[in-house]
């Protein structure tokens, strides 16, 4: 049976949620990012005073921006200071993930009321299998797409863009073609005209490194990839990825919509306002490290998982990234144990350079309901024994040597 898959992507999601709260900012360049200390102030006359992007000082990055800000070249993941140079008059609003998660739940519930076969791909995007939706054989899914858009707007007051094609790969691309508030329907016959002229990076799965290598080979568009000899792609990129490039560039993708999946990992990380040193900023780093581990343990408990592997992620002042992992004999979700095990990972990293970012990750996840009782206690015992051995080793990072103060 031929599939008909929709990819629904909310338009400038975080920024759009903020505009519901601050409608006076509609039509203006607005940037979302930074801490809660930049909350708008309510003035005596009932109006609000907003922070301007030009006044931002720090190391943060843009979470998202309105389409008006994007016209100035301000996009997500861009440094806030660089963004301030491009759009100094833009309004700066802090991130509010609790509010974004609320609207995420609302729009997904609205979609499921229309088409229940949904694959959750993140806070602001989903895939929907429309193959068995009544009427799609006659209009290619247009009426279903319009119903989905109307349901989302009624439930949230927000707009979304939808791509409807025979597969997930094409639908992901199509949902970007007519943003914002777009509805794009494509068939395989549309690939040469609508897909091949696009940059190779538009294919989900071709990242910056692969795109740069393709460009070095004179391959810039999806059509260029499609025209390349498959044997050449395999020779340049390896058997698996090279073959996939050929298939993807021709719009071929047989992945089904997956309605349920288990997370592979859960993590917490933070980027510092200034570079911190393991020795000179020991107390500050130690407190941050402990808090991240405590939060990660809480995340595991709320989501009903325990982890077998604990890891760390560090980004240094030269932007080099280091990661270390340690697999335990049994699963855990205890914040104190996560702190100890992450500390062991930390001791295997040279910390002579200053740090920009610190993160903690839990992987090898299992549902709590599927684990036998008593496993976390065994895991804590093993981690404690390993910790005592490691602390006798030379060259340990000093900010992890402070006594633990992690609350349960």
C-alpha positions in Angstrom: 0.0 0.0 0.0 1.4 3.4 -0.9 2.0 5.7 2.1 0.9 9.3 2.6 3.0 10.9 5.3 2.6 14.4 6.7 5.4 16.3 8.6 3.9 19.1 10.8 6.3 21.7 12.0 5.2 24.6 14.3 6.1 28.0 12.9 8.8 29.8 15.0 7.3 27.8 17.9 8.9 29.4 21.0 8.7 32.9 19.6 5.0 32.3 18.6 4.1 31.2 22.1 5.7 34.3 23.5 3.7 36.5 21.1 0.5 35.0 22.5 1.6 36.3 25.9 2.9 39.7 24.5 0.7 40.4 21.5 2.0 44.0 21.3 5.2 42.5 19.9 3.6 41.1 16.8 5.3 42.2 13.6 8.5 43.1 15.5 11.9 41.5 15.5 12.0 39.3 18.7 14.8 37.1 19.9 14.3 34.3 22.5 17.3 33.5 24.7 19.1 34.3 27.9 18.1 34.0 31.5 15.0 34.8 33.5 16.6 38.1 34.7 15.5 39.7 31.5 11.7 39.4 32.1 9.7 42.3 30.8 8.7 44.9 33.5 5.1 46.0 34.0 5.0 49.8 34.2 2.5 51.8 36.3 0.5 52.8 33.2 -0.1 49.1 32.4 2.4 48.9 29.5 5.5 46.7 29.5 9.1 47.6 29.2 11.2 45.0 27.2 14.9 44.5 27.1 16.6 45.3 23.8 19.0 42.9 22.3 21.7 45.6 22.1 21.8 45.6 25.9 22.7 41.9 26.2 26.1 41.0 27.6 27.0 37.4 28.0 27.8 34.1 26.4 24.3 32.9 25.6 23.0 31.7 22.2 19.7 32.4 20.4 17.1 29.7 21.1 14.8 31.0 18.3 13.6 34.2 16.7 10.6 35.6 14.9 10.6 35.7 11.1 11.1 39.5 11.4 14.3 39.0 13.2 15.4 36.3 10.8 15.3 38.9 8.0 18.3 40.5 9.8 20.2 37.2 9.8 19.4 36.2 13.4 18.8 32.4 13.7 18.8 29.8 16.4 22.1 28.7 17.8 23.8 32.0 16.9 25.7 33.8 19.6 23.6 36.5 21.3 26.4 39.1 21.0 26.7 38.4 17.2 22.9 38.7 17.0 23.0 42.0 18.8 25.3 43.4 16.1 22.9 42.3 13.4 19.6 43.4 15.0 20.4 45.7 18.0 16.8 47.0 18.2 15.3 43.5 18.4 13.3 42.7 21.6 15.0 40.1 23.9 12.8 37.7 25.8 13.9 34.9 28.2 13.3 31.2 27.5 10.2 29.6 29.2 10.3 25.9 28.5 7.4 25.1 30.8 5.1 27.3 28.7 6.5 25.7 25.4 5.9 22.2 26.7 2.3 23.2 27.6 1.6 24.3 24.0 3.4 21.3 22.6 1.0 19.0 24.5 -1.9 21.0 23.2 -1.0 20.9 19.5 -0.2 17.2 19.6 -3.5 16.4 21.3 -5.3 18.4 18.6 -3.5 16.5 15.8 -4.3 13.1 17.3 -8.0 14.1 17.4 -7.9 14.3 13.6 -5.3 11.7 12.7 -4.2 9.3 15.5 -1.1 7.7 13.9 1.5 10.2 15.1 5.3 10.0 15.6 6.6 12.5 18.1 9.9 14.0 16.9 10.3 16.8 19.4 8.7 19.7 21.1 7.5 21.4 17.9 7.4 18.7 15.2 5.6 15.4 14.4 5.1 12.9 11.6 1.5 11.8 10.8 0.5 8.8 8.7 -2.5 9.8 6.6 -2.5 6.7 4.4 -5.8 5.4 5.7 -7.5 8.8 6.3 -10.8 9.0 4.3 -10.6 11.1 1.2 -6.8 11.3 0.7 -7.0 9.2 -2.5 -8.9 12.0 -4.1 -7.0 15.1 -3.2 -3.5 13.8 -2.1 -4.2 14.8 1.5 -5.0 18.5 1.1 -8.3 18.4 3.0 -6.7 16.4 5.8 -3.9 18.9 5.9 -6.3 21.8 6.2 -8.2 20.0 9.0 -4.9 19.5 10.9 -3.9 23.2 10.5 -7.4 24.3 11.7 -7.3 21.9 14.7 -3.9 23.2 15.8 -4.9 26.8 15.5 -8.1 26.3 17.4 -6.3 24.5 20.2 -3.3 26.8 20.5 -3.9 30.0 18.5 -0.7 29.2 16.6 0.2 28.4 13.0 2.0 25.4 11.6 3.4 24.3 8.3 2.7 20.9 6.9 4.4 18.9 4.1 2.5 15.9 2.7 4.3 13.4 0.5 4.7 9.7 0.0 7.4 9.4 2.7 9.0 11.0 5.8 12.1 12.3 4.1 10.2 14.3 1.4 7.6 15.5 3.9 10.3 16.9 6.2 11.7 18.9 3.3 8.3 19.9 2.0 7.2 21.4 5.4 9.9 24.0 5.0 9.1 25.1 1.5 6.2 27.4 2.2 6.7 28.6 5.7 5.1 30.2 7.6 1.6 28.7 7.7 2.3 26.6 4.7 0.6 23.5 3.3 2.8 21.8 0.6 1.8 18.6 -1.2 4.4 16.8 -3.3 4.5 13.6 -5.3 7.5 11.8 -6.8 6.9 13.6 -10.0 7.6 16.9 -8.3 11.1 15.9 -7.1 13.0 17.3 -10.1 11.3 20.7 -10.0 10.8 21.2 -6.2 13.5 19.1 -4.5 16.6 18.9 -6.7 17.3 22.7 -6.9 17.6 22.8 -3.1 20.9 22.8 -1.2 22.1 19.4 -0.2 21.9 20.4 3.4 18.1 20.5 3.1 18.1 16.7 3.3 17.6 15.6 6.9 20.8 13.5 7.6 23.2 15.6 5.5 25.1 17.5 8.2 27.6 20.3 8.0 30.6 18.0 7.5 29.0 15.9 4.8 27.7 19.1 3.1 31.2 20.6 3.2 32.7 17.4 1.7 30.1 17.3 -1.0 30.8 21.0 -1.8 34.5 20.2 -2.1 33.5 17.6 -4.7 31.5 20.2 -6.6 28.2 18.8 -5.4 26.0 21.6 -4.0 22.4 20.7 -4.6 20.2 17.7 -4.0 20.0 17.4 -7.8 23.8 17.3 -7.9 23.8 14.4 -5.5 21.1 12.6 -7.6 23.2 13.0 -10.7 26.4 11.7 -9.1 27.5 8.1 -9.9 26.4 5.9 -6.9 29.8 4.1 -7.0 31.5 7.5 -6.7 29.4 8.4 -3.6 30.2 5.0 -2.0 33.9 5.5 -2.7 33.8 9.0 -1.1 31.5 8.4 1.8 31.5 4.7 2.5 29.1 1.9 1.5 26.3 2.7 3.9 26.2 6.5 3.8 27.1 6.7 0.1 24.3 4.4 -0.8 21.9 6.4 1.4 22.9 9.6 -0.3 21.9 8.2 -3.6 18.6 7.0 -2.4 17.7 10.1 -0.4 18.6 12.4 -3.3 16.0 10.6 -5.4 13.4 11.0 -2.6 13.3 7.3 -1.6 12.6 6.5 2.1 10.7 3.5 3.4 10.7 4.4 7.1 7.2 4.0 8.7 5.7 6.4 11.2 6.6 5.0 14.6 4.0 5.7 17.2 6.0 4.8 20.3 9.7 4.8 21.0 12.0 4.8 24.1 14.5 7.6 24.7 18.1 6.6 24.2 19.4 9.1 26.7 18.5 12.0 29.0 20.9 14.9 29.7 21.4 18.1 31.4 24.0 20.8 30.5 24.7 24.5 30.9 26.8 27.1 29.1 28.6 29.5 31.4 28.4 33.3 31.2 32.2 33.3 31.5 34.9 30.6 31.1 35.5 28.8 34.4 38.7 27.2 35.6 38.7 23.8 37.4 41.0 25.2 40.2 40.3 28.9 40.5 36.5 28.5 40.1 36.4 25.2 42.0 33.5 26.1 44.3 31.3 27.5 41.5 31.9 24.6 39.2 31.4 22.1 42.0 28.0 23.5 42.8 26.9 23.6 39.1 28.1 20.0 38.6 26.2 18.8 41.7 23.0 20.6 40.6 23.2 19.1 37.1 23.5 15.6 38.5 20.6 16.2 40.9 18.4 17.6 38.1 19.3 14.6 35.9 18.3 12.2 38.7 15.0 14.0 39.0 14.4 13.9 35.3 14.9 10.1 35.3 12.5 9.7 38.2 9.8 11.8 36.6 10.1 9.9 33.3 10.2 6.5 35.0 13.7 5.4 33.9 16.9 4.3 35.4 20.3 4.5 33.6 23.1 2.0 33.2 25.7 4.5 31.8 26.5 7.9 33.1 28.6 10.3 31.0 29.9 13.9 30.9 30.3 16.5 28.2 32.8 19.4 28.4 33.4 22.2 26.0 36.6 24.2 26.5 37.5 27.8 25.8 39.0 26.7 22.4 35.6 25.0 21.6 37.1 21.6 21.8 34.6 19.0 23.2 35.4 16.1 25.4 33.1 13.3 26.5 33.6 10.4 28.9 31.2 7.6 29.9 31.2 4.9 32.6 28.9 1.9 32.5 27.6 0.6 35.9 27.0 -3.0 36.9 23.4 -2.1 37.5 20.9 0.7 36.7 20.5 3.8 38.9 18.5 7.0 39.1 19.9 8.3 42.4 21.3 11.9 42.1 24.1 11.2 44.6 25.2 8.2 42.7 25.1 10.0 39.4 27.3 12.7 41.0 29.9 10.1 42.0 29.9 8.3 38.7 30.1 11.5 36.7 32.9 12.5 38.9 34.8 9.4 38.0 34.3 10.3 34.3 35.6 13.8 35.0 38.8 12.5 36.5 39.7 11.1 33.1 39.8 14.5 31.4 42.7 17.1 31.3 41.2 20.2 32.9 44.0 22.6 32.4 42.0 24.8 29.9 39.0 26.9 31.0 35.5 25.5 30.5 32.6 27.0 28.5 30.1 24.2 29.0 29.4 21.3 31.4 26.9 18.5 30.9 25.9 15.2 32.4 24.1 12.4 30.5 22.3 9.2 31.4 22.0 6.4 28.8 21.4 2.7 28.7 17.9 3.5 29.9 15.4 0.9 31.2 11.9 1.5 32.5 11.7 1.3 36.3 8.8 -1.0 36.0 11.0 -3.6 34.2 13.9 -3.5 36.7 14.1 -5.9 39.6 14.2 -4.4 43.1 17.5 -3.7 44.8 19.5 -3.1 41.6 20.2 0.7 42.4 21.6 -0.2 45.8 24.1 -2.6 44.2 25.0 0.0 41.7 25.7 2.6 44.5 28.0 0.2 46.3 30.0 -0.5 43.2 30.3 3.2 42.3 31.4 3.9 45.9 34.2 1.3 45.7 35.4 2.7 42.3 35.3 6.2 43.7 37.6 5.4 46.6 40.1 3.8 44.2 40.0 6.8 41.8 40.5 9.4 44.6 43.9 7.8 45.3 45.0 8.5 41.8 47.2 11.5 40.8 46.1 14.4 38.6 42.4 14.5 39.7 40.3 17.5 38.7 40.1 19.7 41.8 36.6 21.1 41.4 35.2 17.5 41.9 37.1 16.9 45.1 34.8 18.9 47.3 32.5 17.0 49.8 29.2 16.1 48.3 26.2 18.1 49.3 23.7 16.6 46.9 20.2 16.5 48.4 18.0 13.5 47.9 
